[in-house]
Amino acid sequence: MRHSSCKQSGYGLLISTERLNQFNARIKEFKRTLLETEELNVSILQVLHSQRQTLLHAQNTVCKNCRRHIMGNATLKEEFAPSRHRDGLILRSG
C-alpha cells in the first residue's frame, strides 16, 4: 500500500507541476500581450499628439489669414461698418 501511496503522490506532484508550468506560460503570454498593447498605445498617443499639433497650427494659420484679409480689405471694412442708424436699421453707404 505504501508503494501505491508513493505513486499517487508522485502523480499528484506531476499534475501540480504541469498546472504550475501551464500557469507560468499563461502569465508570460499575458505579459507579452500587455507589453505589445502598451507599445501600441504609446504609438497611438504619439500620432494623436502630432495630429493635434498639426490641427492647432492650421487653426492658427487660418485665423491669422482671416484677420489679415478682413482688416486689410477696405471694401470689407466699409461693408461691415455701419454708416448711419435710422429707425433701428443700419444703412450702409454706397
C-alpha positions in Angstrom: 0.0 0.0 0.0 2.9 2.3 0.7 4.2 1.8 -2.8 0.8 2.8 -4.2 0.7 5.9 -2.0 4.1 7.0 -3.3 2.9 6.6 -6.9 -0.2 8.6 -6.2 1.8 11.3 -4.5 4.2 11.4 -7.4 1.4 11.5 -9.9 -0.2 14.3 -7.9 3.1 16.2 -7.8 3.4 15.7 -11.6 0.0 17.1 -12.2 0.6 20.1 -9.9 3.9 20.8 -11.7 2.2 20.6 -15.1 -0.5 23.0 -13.9 2.1 25.4 -12.5 4.0 25.3 -15.8 0.8 26.0 -17.7 0.0 28.9 -15.3 3.5 30.3 -15.8 3.2 30.0 -19.6 -0.1 31.9 -19.4 1.4 34.6 -17.3 4.3 35.0 -19.8 1.7 35.3 -22.6 -0.3 37.9 -20.7 2.9 39.9 -20.0 3.8 39.7 -23.7 0.3 40.9 -24.7 0.4 43.6 -22.1 3.8 44.9 -23.5 2.5 44.8 -27.1 -0.6 46.7 -26.1 1.4 49.3 -24.2 3.7 49.8 -27.2 0.7 50.2 -29.5 -1.0 52.7 -27.1 2.2 54.8 -26.9 2.4 54.8 -30.7 -1.3 55.8 -31.0 -0.8 58.6 -28.4 2.2 59.9 -30.3 0.2 60.0 -33.6 -2.7 61.7 -31.9 -0.4 64.3 -30.4 1.2 65.0 -33.7 -2.2 65.4 -35.4 -3.4 67.7 -32.6 -0.3 69.9 -33.2 -1.0 69.9 -36.9 -4.6 71.0 -36.4 -3.6 73.7 -33.9 -1.1 75.1 -36.3 -3.6 75.0 -39.2 -6.2 76.7 -37.0 -3.7 79.5 -36.0 -2.8 80.0 -39.7 -6.4 80.2 -40.8 -7.3 82.7 -38.0 -4.3 84.9 -38.9 -5.2 84.8 -42.6 -8.8 85.7 -41.9 -7.8 88.6 -39.7 -5.4 89.9 -42.3 -8.0 89.5 -45.1 -10.8 91.2 -43.2 -8.7 94.1 -41.8 -6.7 94.5 -44.9 -9.6 94.7 -47.3 -11.0 98.3 -47.2 -14.1 97.2 -49.1 -15.0 94.6 -46.5 -14.3 97.1 -43.7 -16.7 99.6 -45.2 -19.3 96.9 -45.9 -19.2 95.7 -42.3 -19.0 99.2 -40.8 -22.5 100.8 -40.1 -22.7 104.3 -41.5 -26.0 105.6 -40.1 -28.8 104.4 -37.8 -32.4 105.3 -38.6 -35.4 103.6 -37.0 -33.3 100.8 -35.7 -32.0 99.9 -39.2 -28.4 100.1 -40.2 -27.9 101.8 -43.5 -24.7 101.3 -45.5 -23.1 103.9 -47.6 -22.7 103.3 -51.3 
